[in-house]
């Protein structure tokens, strides 16, 4: 989880390309530094045995409402979408991380 948190903290790389209005770079870094760690922390919470499967069978492994929420973050067609979704995903990551850490400390 330490690695995942350090990865998502690289969101400034996404924001830099959003500010420069560079869609390809922004979407690439969005997937690498925002979506990937979010997906893995969700898997740790809901399907820890398969935490490193990335998106393989993810719709089956996550609860339906969680999968739908994640799907919305994948629906990106503009710089504005990337900006909005980066903020949402970043917040969601830390909510899930906190929950996972609390469950580990029980």
Secondary structure, 3 states (H helix, E strand, C coil): CHHHHHHHCCHHHHHHHHHCCCHHHHHHHHHHHHHHHHHHHHHHHHCHHHCCCCCCCHHHHCCHHHHHHHHHHHCCCCHHHHHHHHHHHHHHHHHHHHHHHHHHCC
